[in-house]
């Protein structure tokens, strides 16, 4: 029996290692809003840190091994291996304890305290890795990224920001946060490099690709900026106006184009063009 138990332990160790997605790091900002990051590192020396801000309700529900138990279909979460292969550290953000209900981050995405919390994460990642730190937000995560990029300054200021399939058209409803979009922020205050990426086949009513260049046009203070529209991919059978069109495994989430999208983002982060 002891031999069998030892054998089981030997087999269990590598299996546990295979399920680990990242190191859990807790960010505890002075203004509150403590939250967790799952840190995954590349094999080689890192060239940048990407703080990933997923869409939807923003609740990735990280487990003890740094794996997302929710939002697994989100484009940024699916692309973590591609970012790591390209030499970037990824820091996947979870929602704070106060914002873990069904609506997740809800109105918090647009609040100054959320920007300050992300600024605390920027400081911590820069201190740990000594490389440029970028915010990367997709869909509703773009609201978080635009909020932070337009407010942060000093050592809390990220080195750049990327927003993909940004929610740029709010909606009317009983919940105030459904009306939020990236245009609610003073985009002319963004004074860091900015990349905005949309998909030509995105039929989500909240992220029309035609708004991508409009976002970039408003960021006149950005020292380097680009609007990019991806094409190709499998397309979608979701009808315009159907909420399914706003999900991750759609053109909205760059389905089957993760490698291309990640490579373009990393080129821009390195100083090139998407």
Secondary structure by P-SEA (a helix, b strand, c coil): caaaaaaaaaaaaaaaaaaccbbbbbbbccccccbbbbbbbccccccbbbbcccccccccccccccccccccccccccaaaaaaaabbbbbbbbbccccccccccccccccaaaaaaaaaaaaaaaaacccbbbbbbccaaaaaaaaaaacccccccccbbbbcccccccccccccccccccccccccccccbbbbbbbcccccccccccaaaaaaaacccccccbbbbbccccccccccccccccccccccccccaaaaaaaaaaaaaacccc
